[in-house]
């Protein structure tokens, strides 16, 4: 099981690079995920992640994609757009 660290934050990932513990996600985790990889996350993506995360915590399932974009005040295809 991979463990990565950034600015003193340690995060456990599975073999595919996904978080093992839902609560490990922090604002700085977006930098951890991109470290050594060819991607980054902008403010719009952070807003999507934050909304989906809070929705999942409240209802224990993910929202309909159209509702994500509407609630974060982005274009209706915001989840499918490439950055």
PDB file of N, CA, C and O in Angstrom:
ATOM      1  N   UNK A   1       0.842  -1.171   0.000  1.00  0.00           N
ATOM      2  CA  UNK A   1       0.000   0.000   0.000  1.00  0.00           C
ATOM      3  C   UNK A   1       0.893   1.242   0.000  1.00  0.00           C
ATOM      4  O   UNK A   1       1.678   1.435   0.929  1.00  0.00           O
ATOM      5  N   UNK A   2       0.783   2.079  -1.024  1.00  0.00           N
ATOM      6  CA  UNK A   2       1.601   3.294  -1.094  1.00  0.00           C
ATOM      7  C   UNK A   2       1.198   4.327  -0.049  1.00  0.00           C
ATOM      8  O   UNK A   2       0.017   4.501   0.251  1.00  0.00           O
ATOM      9  N   UNK A   3       2.183   4.997   0.489  1.00  0.00           N
ATOM     10  CA  UNK A   3       1.967   6.127   1.388  1.00  0.00           C
ATOM     11  C   UNK A   3       2.737   7.294   0.790  1.00  0.00           C
ATOM     12  O   UNK A   3       3.925   7.176   0.489  1.00  0.00           O
ATOM     13  N   UNK A   4       2.057   8.416   0.620  1.00  0.00           N
ATOM     14  CA  UNK A   4       2.731   9.595   0.103  1.00  0.00           C
ATOM     15  C   UNK A   4       2.647  10.699   1.152  1.00  0.00           C
ATOM     16  O   UNK A   4       1.742  10.718   1.986  1.00  0.00           O
ATOM     17  N   UNK A   5       3.600  11.607   1.094  1.00  0.00           N
ATOM     18  CA  UNK A   5       3.665  12.678   2.080  1.00  0.00           C
ATOM     19  C   UNK A   5       3.968  13.993   1.386  1.00  0.00           C
ATOM     20  O   UNK A   5       4.761  14.051   0.446  1.00  0.00           O
ATOM     21  N   UNK A   6       3.320  15.052   1.868  1.00  0.00           N
ATOM     22  CA  UNK A   6       3.546  16.400   1.344  1.00  0.00           C
ATOM     23  C   UNK A   6       3.317  17.375   2.490  1.00  0.00           C
ATOM     24  O   UNK A   6       2.248  17.369   3.101  1.00  0.00           O
ATOM     25  N   UNK A   7       4.295  18.202   2.787  1.00  0.00           N
ATOM     26  CA  UNK A   7       4.198  19.184   3.877  1.00  0.00           C
ATOM     27  C   UNK A   7       3.747  18.556   5.193  1.00  0.00           C
ATOM     28  O   UNK A   7       2.925  19.124   5.912  1.00  0.00           O
ATOM     29  N   UNK A   8       4.284  17.393   5.499  1.00  0.00           N
ATOM     30  CA  UNK A   8       3.973  16.727   6.758  1.00  0.00           C
ATOM     31  C   UNK A   8       2.674  15.951   6.787  1.00  0.00           C
ATOM     32  O   UNK A   8       2.337  15.360   7.813  1.00  0.00           O
ATOM     33  N   UNK A   9       1.932  15.936   5.684  1.00  0.00           N
ATOM     34  CA  UNK A   9       0.678  15.188   5.599  1.00  0.00           C
ATOM     35  C   UNK A   9       0.972  13.843   4.960  1.00  0.00           C
ATOM     36  O   UNK A   9       1.519  13.784   3.858  1.00  0.00           O
ATOM     37  N   UNK A  10       0.612  12.758   5.644  1.00  0.00           N
ATOM     38  CA  UNK A  10       0.768  11.413   5.092  1.00  0.00           C
ATOM     39  C   UNK A  10      -0.599  10.893   4.667  1.00  0.00           C
ATOM     40  O   UNK A  10      -1.581  11.017   5.399  1.00  0.00           O
ATOM     41  N   UNK A  11      -0.645  10.312   3.476  1.00  0.00           N
ATOM     42  CA  UNK A  11      -1.892   9.800   2.929  1.00  0.00           C
ATOM     43  C   UNK A  11      -1.661   8.381   2.425  1.00  0.00           C
ATOM     44  O   UNK A  11      -0.714   8.118   1.683  1.00  0.00           O
ATOM     45  N   UNK A  12      -2.546   7.466   2.842  1.00  0.00           N
ATOM     46  CA  UNK A  12      -2.489   6.075   2.380  1.00  0.00           C
ATOM     47  C   UNK A  12      -3.339   5.920   1.127  1.00  0.00           C
ATOM     48  O   UNK A  12      -4.494   6.344   1.088  1.00  0.00           O
ATOM     49  N   UNK A  13      -2.756   5.311   0.111  1.00  0.00           N
ATOM     50  CA  UNK A  13      -3.445   5.076  -1.151  1.00  0.00           C
ATOM     51  C   UNK A  13      -3.527   3.581  -1.427  1.00  0.00           C
ATOM     52  O   UNK A  13      -2.741   2.797  -0.897  1.00  0.00           O
ATOM     53  N   UNK A  14      -4.494   3.195  -2.270  1.00  0.00           N
ATOM     54  CA  UNK A  14      -4.528   1.805  -2.707  1.00  0.00           C
ATOM     55  C   UNK A  14      -3.564   1.660  -3.887  1.00  0.00           C
ATOM     56  O   UNK A  14      -2.893   2.622  -4.262  1.00  0.00           O
ATOM     57  N   UNK A  15      -3.495   0.476  -4.467  1.00  0.00           N
ATOM     58  CA  UNK A  15      -2.547   0.226  -5.556  1.00  0.00           C
ATOM     59  C   UNK A  15      -2.851   1.030  -6.820  1.00  0.00           C
ATOM     60  O   UNK A  15      -1.985   1.172  -7.683  1.00  0.00           O
ATOM     61  N   UNK A  16      -4.074   1.557  -6.938  1.00  0.00           N
ATOM     62  CA  UNK A  16      -4.435   2.364  -8.101  1.00  0.00           C
ATOM     63  C   UNK A  16      -4.290   3.863  -7.836  1.00  0.00           C
ATOM     64  O   UNK A  16      -4.528   4.678  -8.727  1.00  0.00           O
ATOM     65  N   UNK A  17      -3.897   4.229  -6.605  1.00  0.00           N
ATOM     66  CA  UNK A  17      -3.679   5.625  -6.281  1.00  0.00           C
ATOM     67  C   UNK A  17      -4.869   6.339  -5.658  1.00  0.00           C
ATOM     68  O   UNK A  17      -4.853   7.563  -5.528  1.00  0.00           O
ATOM     69  N   UNK A  18      -5.908   5.590  -5.268  1.00  0.00           N
ATOM     70  CA  UNK A  18      -7.075   6.190  -4.637  1.00  0.00           C
ATOM     71  C   UNK A  18      -6.909   6.224  -3.125  1.00  0.00           C
ATOM     72  O   UNK A  18      -6.240   5.366  -2.548  1.00  0.00           O
ATOM     73  N   UNK A  19      -7.517   7.216  -2.488  1.00  0.00           N
ATOM     74  CA  UNK A  19      -7.475   7.323  -1.034  1.00  0.00           C
ATOM     75  C   UNK A  19      -8.102   6.092  -0.385  1.00  0.00           C
ATOM     76  O   UNK A  19      -9.156   5.627  -0.819  1.00  0.00           O
ATOM     77  N   UNK A  20      -7.463   5.572   0.643  1.00  0.00           N
ATOM     78  CA  UNK A  20      -8.036   4.460   1.393  1.00  0.00           C
ATOM     79  C   UNK A  20      -9.013   4.956   2.451  1.00  0.00           C
ATOM     80  O   UNK A  20      -9.992   4.278   2.763  1.00  0.00           O
ATOM     81  N   UNK A  21      -8.752   6.122   2.996  1.00  0.00           N
ATOM     82  CA  UNK A  21      -9.605   6.667   4.037  1.00  0.00           C
ATOM     83  C   UNK A  21     -10.217   7.974   3.541  1.00  0.00           C
ATOM     84  O   UNK A  21      -9.505   8.935   3.251  1.00  0.00           O
ATOM     85  N   UNK A  22     -11.527   7.998   3.448  1.00  0.00           N
ATOM     86  CA  UNK A  22     -12.265   9.162   2.977  1.00  0.00           C
ATOM     87  C   UNK A  22     -11.861  10.431   3.733  1.00  0.00           C
ATOM     88  O   UNK A  22     -11.780  11.506   3.139  1.00  0.00           O
ATOM     89  N   UNK A  23     -11.613  10.314   5.009  1.00  0.00           N
ATOM     90  CA  UNK A  23     -11.296  11.468   5.839  1.00  0.00           C
ATOM     91  C   UNK A  23      -9.866  12.000   5.643  1.00  0.00           C
ATOM     92  O   UNK A  23      -9.532  13.065   6.161  1.00  0.00           O
ATOM     93  N   UNK A  24      -9.031  11.277   4.909  1.00  0.00           N
ATOM     94  CA  UNK A  24      -7.664  11.740   4.657  1.00  0.00           C
ATOM     95  C   UNK A  24      -7.597  12.914   3.693  1.00  0.00           C
ATOM     96  O   UNK A  24      -6.576  13.598   3.627  1.00  0.00           O
ATOM     97  N   UNK A  25      -8.663  13.158   2.946  1.00  0.00           N
ATOM     98  CA  UNK A  25      -8.643  14.230   1.967  1.00  0.00           C
ATOM     99  C   UNK A  25      -8.597  15.575   2.672  1.00  0.00           C
ATOM    100  O   UNK A  25      -9.428  15.869   3.532  1.00  0.00           O
ATOM    101  N   UNK A  26      -7.647  16.359   2.310  1.00  0.00           N
ATOM    102  CA  UNK A  26      -7.495  17.709   2.839  1.00  0.00           C
ATOM    103  C   UNK A  26      -7.266  18.637   1.657  1.00  0.00           C
ATOM    104  O   UNK A  26      -7.041  18.182   0.536  1.00  0.00           O
ATOM    105  N   UNK A  27      -7.321  19.898   1.905  1.00  0.00           N
ATOM    106  CA  UNK A  27      -7.102  20.864   0.842  1.00  0.00           C
ATOM    107  C   UNK A  27      -5.758  20.632   0.154  1.00  0.00           C
ATOM    108  O   UNK A  27      -5.677  20.703  -1.072  1.00  0.00           O
ATOM    109  N   UNK A  28      -4.705  20.355   0.922  1.00  0.00           N
ATOM    110  CA  UNK A  28      -3.387  20.138   0.331  1.00  0.00           C
ATOM    111  C   UNK A  28      -3.256  18.796  -0.374  1.00  0.00           C
ATOM    112  O   UNK A  28      -2.277  18.576  -1.087  1.00  0.00           O
ATOM    113  N   UNK A  29      -4.212  17.895  -0.194  1.00  0.00           N
ATOM    114  CA  UNK A  29      -4.136  16.588  -0.845  1.00  0.00           C
ATOM    115  C   UNK A  29      -4.169  16.710  -2.363  1.00  0.00           C
ATOM    116  O   UNK A  29      -3.676  15.830  -3.069  1.00  0.00           O
ATOM    117  N   UNK A  30      -4.747  17.794  -2.867  1.00  0.00           N
ATOM    118  CA  UNK A  30      -4.785  17.970  -4.320  1.00  0.00           C
ATOM    119  C   UNK A  30      -3.373  18.079  -4.882  1.00  0.00           C
ATOM    120  O   UNK A  30      -3.128  17.697  -6.026  1.00  0.00           O
ATOM    121  N   UNK A  31      -2.446  18.595  -4.083  1.00  0.00           N
ATOM    122  CA  UNK A  31      -1.062  18.694  -4.530  1.00  0.00           C
ATOM    123  C   UNK A  31      -0.367  17.339  -4.445  1.00  0.00           C
ATOM    124  O   UNK A  31       0.482  17.010  -5.272  1.00  0.00           O
ATOM    125  N   UNK A  32      -0.737  16.565  -3.441  1.00  0.00           N
ATOM    126  CA  UNK A  32      -0.148  15.231  -3.276  1.00  0.00           C
ATOM    127  C   UNK A  32      -0.481  14.358  -4.482  1.00  0.00           C
ATOM    128  O   UNK A  32       0.393  13.685  -5.029  1.00  0.00           O
ATOM    129  N   UNK A  33      -1.745  14.371  -4.893  1.00  0.00           N
ATOM    130  CA  UNK A  33      -2.176  13.517  -5.996  1.00  0.00           C
ATOM    131  C   UNK A  33      -1.451  13.807  -7.292  1.00  0.00           C
ATOM    132  O   UNK A  33      -1.188  12.895  -8.075  1.00  0.00           O
ATOM    133  N   UNK A  34      -1.128  15.060  -7.525  1.00  0.00           N
ATOM    134  CA  UNK A  34      -0.467  15.430  -8.767  1.00  0.00           C
ATOM    135  C   UNK A  34       1.036  15.278  -8.742  1.00  0.00           C
ATOM    136  O   UNK A  34       1.688  15.346  -9.783  1.00  0.00           O
ATOM    137  N   UNK A  35       1.592  15.073  -7.558  1.00  0.00           N
ATOM    138  CA  UNK A  35       3.037  15.003  -7.425  1.00  0.00           C
ATOM    139  C   UNK A  35       3.600  13.824  -8.226  1.00  0.00           C
ATOM    140  O   UNK A  35       3.215  12.675  -8.007  1.00  0.00           O
ATOM    141  N   UNK A  36       4.506  14.119  -9.147  1.00  0.00           N
ATOM    142  CA  UNK A  36       5.125  13.064  -9.939  1.00  0.00           C
ATOM    143  C   UNK A  36       4.247  12.548 -11.060  1.00  0.00           C
ATOM    144  O   UNK A  36       4.615  11.603 -11.757  1.00  0.00           O
ATOM    145  N   UNK A  37       3.095  13.159 -11.235  1.00  0.00           N
ATOM    146  CA  UNK A  37       2.187  12.745 -12.307  1.00  0.00           C
ATOM    147  C   UNK A  37       1.982  13.927 -13.243  1.00  0.00           C
ATOM    148  O   UNK A  37       2.356  15.056 -12.925  1.00  0.00           O
ATOM    149  N   UNK A  38       1.392  13.660 -14.386  1.00  0.00           N
ATOM    150  CA  UNK A  38       1.215  14.691 -15.397  1.00  0.00           C
ATOM    151  C   UNK A  38      -0.187  15.298 -15.329  1.00  0.00           C
ATOM    152  O   UNK A  38      -0.894  15.312 -16.337  1.00  0.00           O
ATOM    153  N   UNK A  39      -0.602  15.800 -14.165  1.00  0.00           N
ATOM    154  CA  UNK A  39      -1.882  16.470 -14.045  1.00  0.00           C
ATOM    155  C   UNK A  39      -1.876  17.415 -12.856  1.00  0.00           C
ATOM    156  O   UNK A  39      -1.030  17.320 -11.966  1.00  0.00           O
ATOM    157  N   UNK A  40      -2.829  18.320 -12.860  1.00  0.00           N
ATOM    158  CA  UNK A  40      -3.009  19.231 -11.734  1.00  0.00           C
ATOM    159  C   UNK A  40      -4.504  19.514 -11.596  1.00  0.00           C
ATOM    160  O   UNK A  40      -5.288  19.194 -12.491  1.00  0.00           O
ATOM    161  N   UNK A  41      -4.887  20.105 -10.488  1.00  0.00           N
ATOM    162  CA  UNK A  41      -6.297  20.397 -10.236  1.00  0.00           C
ATOM    163  C   UNK A  41      -6.451  21.901 -10.029  1.00  0.00           C
ATOM    164  O   UNK A  41      -5.767  22.503  -9.201  1.00  0.00           O
ATOM    165  N   UNK A  42      -7.365  22.493 -10.801  1.00  0.00           N
ATOM    166  CA  UNK A  42      -7.591  23.930 -10.671  1.00  0.00           C
ATOM    167  C   UNK A  42      -8.746  24.208  -9.697  1.00  0.00           C
ATOM    168  O   UNK A  42      -9.363  23.278  -9.176  1.00  0.00           O
ATOM    169  N   UNK A  43      -9.023  25.458  -9.465  1.00  0.00           N
ATOM    170  CA  UNK A  43     -10.057  25.884  -8.511  1.00  0.00           C
ATOM    171  C   UNK A  43     -11.438  25.312  -8.860  1.00  0.00           C
ATOM    172  O   UNK A  43     -12.186  24.909  -7.970  1.00  0.00           O
ATOM    173  N   UNK A  44     -11.777  25.276 -10.167  1.00  0.00           N
ATOM    174  CA  UNK A  44     -13.083  24.740 -10.578  1.00  0.00           C
ATOM    175  C   UNK A  44     -13.221  23.274 -10.176  1.00  0.00           C
ATOM    176  O   UNK A  44     -14.277  22.850  -9.706  1.00  0.00           O
ATOM    177  N   UNK A  45     -12.154  22.507 -10.362  1.00  0.00           N
ATOM    178  CA  UNK A  45     -12.183  21.079 -10.000  1.00  0.00           C
ATOM    179  C   UNK A  45     -12.266  20.896  -8.487  1.00  0.00           C
ATOM    180  O   UNK A  45     -12.940  19.989  -7.999  1.00  0.00           O
ATOM    181  N   UNK A  46     -11.582  21.755  -7.758  1.00  0.00           N
ATOM    182  CA  UNK A  46     -11.645  21.688  -6.292  1.00  0.00           C
ATOM    183  C   UNK A  46     -13.082  21.939  -5.836  1.00  0.00           C
ATOM    184  O   UNK A  46     -13.566  21.262  -4.928  1.00  0.00           O
ATOM    185  N   UNK A  47     -13.771  22.903  -6.456  1.00  0.00           N
ATOM    186  CA  UNK A  47     -15.168  23.167  -6.102  1.00  0.00           C
ATOM    187  C   UNK A  47     -16.041  21.944  -6.351  1.00  0.00           C
ATOM    188  O   UNK A  47     -16.908  21.624  -5.537  1.00  0.00           O
ATOM    189  N   UNK A  48     -15.821  21.262  -7.463  1.00  0.00           N
ATOM    190  CA  UNK A  48     -16.573  20.040  -7.780  1.00  0.00           C
ATOM    191  C   UNK A  48     -16.291  18.962  -6.744  1.00  0.00           C
ATOM    192  O   UNK A  48     -17.214  18.330  -6.229  1.00  0.00           O
ATOM    193  N   UNK A  49     -15.016  18.753  -6.441  1.00  0.00           N
ATOM    194  CA  UNK A  49     -14.648  17.735  -5.454  1.00  0.00           C
ATOM    195  C   UNK A  49     -15.240  18.028  -4.083  1.00  0.00           C
ATOM    196  O   UNK A  49     -15.751  17.131  -3.412  1.00  0.00           O
ATOM    197  N   UNK A  50     -15.168  19.293  -3.671  1.00  0.00           N
ATOM    198  CA  UNK A  50     -15.708  19.661  -2.366  1.00  0.00           C
ATOM    199  C   UNK A  50     -17.207  19.418  -2.301  1.00  0.00           C
ATOM    200  O   UNK A  50     -17.706  18.892  -1.305  1.00  0.00           O
ATOM    201  N   UNK A  51     -17.942  19.799  -3.361  1.00  0.00           N
ATOM    202  CA  UNK A  51     -19.381  19.581  -3.379  1.00  0.00           C
ATOM    203  C   UNK A  51     -19.702  18.089  -3.319  1.00  0.00           C
ATOM    204  O   UNK A  51     -20.536  17.664  -2.521  1.00  0.00           O
ATOM    205  N   UNK A  52     -19.042  17.298  -4.161  1.00  0.00           N
ATOM    206  CA  UNK A  52     -19.311  15.863  -4.198  1.00  0.00           C
ATOM    207  C   UNK A  52     -18.958  15.198  -2.868  1.00  0.00           C
ATOM    208  O   UNK A  52     -19.655  14.294  -2.407  1.00  0.00           O
ATOM    209  N   UNK A  53     -17.904  15.642  -2.284  1.00  0.00           N
ATOM    210  CA  UNK A  53     -17.469  15.094  -0.995  1.00  0.00           C
ATOM    211  C   UNK A  53     -18.497  15.379   0.101  1.00  0.00           C
ATOM    212  O   UNK A  53     -18.866  14.479   0.856  1.00  0.00           O
ATOM    213  N   UNK A  54     -18.958  16.623   0.191  1.00  0.00           N
ATOM    214  CA  UNK A  54     -19.956  16.979   1.199  1.00  0.00           C
ATOM    215  C   UNK A  54     -21.289  16.274   0.951  1.00  0.00           C
ATOM    216  O   UNK A  54     -21.952  15.840   1.893  1.00  0.00           O
ATOM    217  N   UNK A  55     -21.674  16.165  -0.306  1.00  0.00           N
ATOM    218  CA  UNK A  55     -22.917  15.483  -0.651  1.00  0.00           C
ATOM    219  C   UNK A  55     -22.840  14.016  -0.238  1.00  0.00           C
ATOM    220  O   UNK A  55     -23.783  13.471   0.336  1.00  0.00           O
ATOM    221  N   UNK A  56     -21.714  13.391  -0.534  1.00  0.00           N
ATOM    222  CA  UNK A  56     -21.538  11.983  -0.174  1.00  0.00           C
ATOM    223  C   UNK A  56     -21.561  11.798   1.348  1.00  0.00           C
ATOM    224  O   UNK A  56     -22.161  10.847   1.850  1.00  0.00           O
ATOM    225  N   UNK A  57     -20.922  12.685   2.061  1.00  0.00           N
ATOM    226  CA  UNK A  57     -20.919  12.597   3.525  1.00  0.00           C
ATOM    227  C   UNK A  57     -22.340  12.694   4.084  1.00  0.00           C
ATOM    228  O   UNK A  57     -22.684  12.011   5.049  1.00  0.00           O
ATOM    229  N   UNK A  58     -23.157  13.549   3.468  1.00  0.00           N
ATOM    230  CA  UNK A  58     -24.509  13.761   3.970  1.00  0.00           C
ATOM    231  C   UNK A  58     -25.468  12.634   3.584  1.00  0.00           C
ATOM    232  O   UNK A  58     -26.251  12.183   4.420  1.00  0.00           O
ATOM    233  N   UNK A  59     -25.418  12.167   2.316  1.00  0.00           N
ATOM    234  CA  UNK A  59     -26.402  11.209   1.809  1.00  0.00           C
ATOM    235  C   UNK A  59     -25.866   9.793   1.600  1.00  0.00           C
ATOM    236  O   UNK A  59     -26.635   8.872   1.324  1.00  0.00           O
ATOM    237  N   UNK A  60     -24.559   9.620   1.729  1.00  0.00           N
ATOM    238  CA  UNK A  60     -23.898   8.322   1.556  1.00  0.00           C
ATOM    239  C   UNK A  60     -24.016   7.761   0.132  1.00  0.00           C
ATOM    240  O   UNK A  60     -23.950   6.548  -0.064  1.00  0.00           O
ATOM    241  N   UNK A  61     -24.187   8.627  -0.837  1.00  0.00           N
ATOM    242  CA  UNK A  61     -24.092   8.276  -2.251  1.00  0.00           C
ATOM    243  C   UNK A  61     -23.787   9.546  -3.037  1.00  0.00           C
ATOM    244  O   UNK A  61     -23.940  10.655  -2.526  1.00  0.00           O
ATOM    245  N   UNK A  62     -23.357   9.372  -4.277  1.00  0.00           N
ATOM    246  CA  UNK A  62     -22.940  10.517  -5.080  1.00  0.00           C
ATOM    247  C   UNK A  62     -24.124  11.162  -5.781  1.00  0.00           C
ATOM    248  O   UNK A  62     -25.094  10.482  -6.116  1.00  0.00           O
ATOM    249  N   UNK A  63     -24.053  12.470  -6.005  1.00  0.00           N
ATOM    250  CA  UNK A  63     -25.141  13.184  -6.676  1.00  0.00           C
ATOM    251  C   UNK A  63     -25.160  12.899  -8.173  1.00  0.00           C
ATOM    252  O   UNK A  63     -24.186  12.416  -8.750  1.00  0.00           O
ATOM    253  N   UNK A  64     -26.292  13.213  -8.779  1.00  0.00           N
ATOM    254  CA  UNK A  64     -26.424  13.139 -10.237  1.00  0.00           C
ATOM    255  C   UNK A  64     -25.495  14.197 -10.827  1.00  0.00           C
ATOM    256  O   UNK A  64     -25.412  15.314 -10.316  1.00  0.00           O
ATOM    257  N   UNK A  65     -24.809  13.846 -11.886  1.00  0.00           N
ATOM    258  CA  UNK A  65     -23.800  14.732 -12.481  1.00  0.00           C
ATOM    259  C   UNK A  65     -24.361  16.110 -12.793  1.00  0.00           C
ATOM    260  O   UNK A  65     -23.711  17.117 -12.513  1.00  0.00           O
ATOM    261  N   UNK A  66     -25.560  16.173 -13.370  1.00  0.00           N
ATOM    262  CA  UNK A  66     -26.156  17.481 -13.696  1.00  0.00           C
ATOM    263  C   UNK A  66     -26.292  18.357 -12.453  1.00  0.00           C
ATOM    264  O   UNK A  66     -26.113  19.573 -12.521  1.00  0.00           O
ATOM    265  N   UNK A  67     -26.604  17.741 -11.333  1.00  0.00           N
ATOM    266  CA  UNK A  67     -26.776  18.494 -10.099  1.00  0.00           C
ATOM    267  C   UNK A  67     -25.450  19.035  -9.569  1.00  0.00           C
ATOM    268  O   UNK A  67     -25.406  20.095  -8.945  1.00  0.00           O
ATOM    269  N   UNK A  68     -24.379  18.301  -9.824  1.00  0.00           N
ATOM    270  CA  UNK A  68     -23.055  18.760  -9.395  1.00  0.00           C
ATOM    271  C   UNK A  68     -22.750  20.096 -10.055  1.00  0.00           C
ATOM    272  O   UNK A  68     -22.447  21.077  -9.376  1.00  0.00           O
ATOM    273  N   UNK A  69     -22.830  20.129 -11.369  1.00  0.00           N
ATOM    274  CA  UNK A  69     -22.496  21.335 -12.121  1.00  0.00           C
ATOM    275  C   UNK A  69     -23.403  22.501 -11.747  1.00  0.00           C
ATOM    276  O   UNK A  69     -22.947  23.636 -11.612  1.00  0.00           O
ATOM    277  N   UNK A  70     -24.684  22.214 -11.582  1.00  0.00           N
ATOM    278  CA  UNK A  70     -25.640  23.258 -11.209  1.00  0.00           C
ATOM    279  C   UNK A  70     -25.294  23.835  -9.832  1.00  0.00           C
ATOM    280  O   UNK A  70     -25.327  25.052  -9.649  1.00  0.00           O
ATOM    281  N   UNK A  71     -24.969  22.993  -8.885  1.00  0.00           N
ATOM    282  CA  UNK A  71     -24.693  23.438  -7.522  1.00  0.00           C
ATOM    283  C   UNK A  71     -23.366  24.159  -7.365  1.00  0.00           C
ATOM    284  O   UNK A  71     -23.199  24.943  -6.431  1.00  0.00           O
ATOM    285  N   UNK A  72     -22.429  23.913  -8.252  1.00  0.00           N
ATOM    286  CA  UNK A  72     -21.150  24.630  -8.178  1.00  0.00           C
ATOM    287  C   UNK A  72     -21.107  25.785  -9.185  1.00  0.00           C
ATOM    288  O   UNK A  72     -20.068  26.414  -9.385  1.00  0.00           O
ATOM    289  N   UNK A  73     -22.265  26.049  -9.816  1.00  0.00           N
ATOM    290  CA  UNK A  73     -22.435  27.172 -10.741  1.00  0.00           C
ATOM    291  C   UNK A  73     -21.430  27.123 -11.895  1.00  0.00           C
ATOM    292  O   UNK A  73     -20.732  28.092 -12.194  1.00  0.00           O
ATOM    293  N   UNK A  74     -21.392  25.943 -12.531  1.00  0.00           N
ATOM    294  CA  UNK A  74     -20.525  25.762 -13.702  1.00  0.00           C
ATOM    295  C   UNK A  74     -21.355  25.219 -14.862  1.00  0.00           C
ATOM    296  O   UNK A  74     -22.521  24.863 -14.692  1.00  0.00           O
ATOM    297  N   UNK A  75     -20.743  25.162 -16.037  1.00  0.00           N
ATOM    298  CA  UNK A  75     -21.428  24.653 -17.228  1.00  0.00           C
ATOM    299  C   UNK A  75     -21.954  23.243 -16.972  1.00  0.00           C
ATOM    300  O   UNK A  75     -21.393  22.500 -16.166  1.00  0.00           O
ATOM    301  N   UNK A  76     -23.050  22.875 -17.675  1.00  0.00           N
ATOM    302  CA  UNK A  76     -23.700  21.593 -17.389  1.00  0.00           C
ATOM    303  C   UNK A  76     -22.853  20.368 -17.698  1.00  0.00           C
ATOM    304  O   UNK A  76     -23.200  19.263 -17.280  1.00  0.00           O
ATOM    305  N   UNK A  77     -21.763  20.536 -18.411  1.00  0.00           N
ATOM    306  CA  UNK A  77     -20.861  19.415 -18.692  1.00  0.00           C
ATOM    307  C   UNK A  77     -19.557  19.542 -17.906  1.00  0.00           C
ATOM    308  O   UNK A  77     -18.536  18.988 -18.311  1.00  0.00           O
ATOM    309  N   UNK A  78     -19.583  20.263 -16.792  1.00  0.00           N
ATOM    310  CA  UNK A  78     -18.366  20.582 -16.039  1.00  0.00           C
ATOM    311  C   UNK A  78     -17.599  19.344 -15.561  1.00  0.00           C
ATOM    312  O   UNK A  78     -16.370  19.366 -15.504  1.00  0.00           O
ATOM    313  N   UNK A  79     -18.295  18.294 -15.227  1.00  0.00           N
ATOM    314  CA  UNK A  79     -17.638  17.097 -14.720  1.00  0.00           C
ATOM    315  C   UNK A  79     -16.891  16.369 -15.834  1.00  0.00           C
ATOM    316  O   UNK A  79     -15.888  15.703 -15.579  1.00  0.00           O
ATOM    317  N   UNK A  80     -17.375  16.493 -17.059  1.00  0.00           N
ATOM    318  CA  UNK A  80     -16.778  15.795 -18.201  1.00  0.00           C
ATOM    319  C   UNK A  80     -15.730  16.606 -18.957  1.00  0.00           C
ATOM    320  O   UNK A  80     -15.022  16.067 -19.807  1.00  0.00           O
ATOM    321  N   UNK A  81     -15.629  17.895 -18.651  1.00  0.00           N
ATOM    322  CA  UNK A  81     -14.661  18.752 -19.332  1.00  0.00           C
ATOM    323  C   UNK A  81     -13.231  18.361 -18.981  1.00  0.00           C
ATOM    324  O   UNK A  81     -12.940  17.971 -17.851  1.00  0.00           O
ATOM    325  N   UNK A  82     -12.357  18.470 -19.954  1.00  0.00           N
ATOM    326  CA  UNK A  82     -10.931  18.267 -19.681  1.00  0.00           C
ATOM    327  C   UNK A  82     -10.331  19.610 -19.322  1.00  0.00           C
ATOM    328  O   UNK A  82     -10.620  20.629 -19.950  1.00  0.00           O
ATOM    329  N   UNK A  83      -9.492  19.592 -18.300  1.00  0.00           N
ATOM    330  CA  UNK A  83      -8.860  20.849 -17.846  1.00  0.00           C
ATOM    331  C   UNK A  83      -7.810  21.305 -18.817  1.00  0.00           C
ATOM    332  O   UNK A  83      -7.177  22.339 -18.601  1.00  0.00           O
TER     333      UNK A  83
END
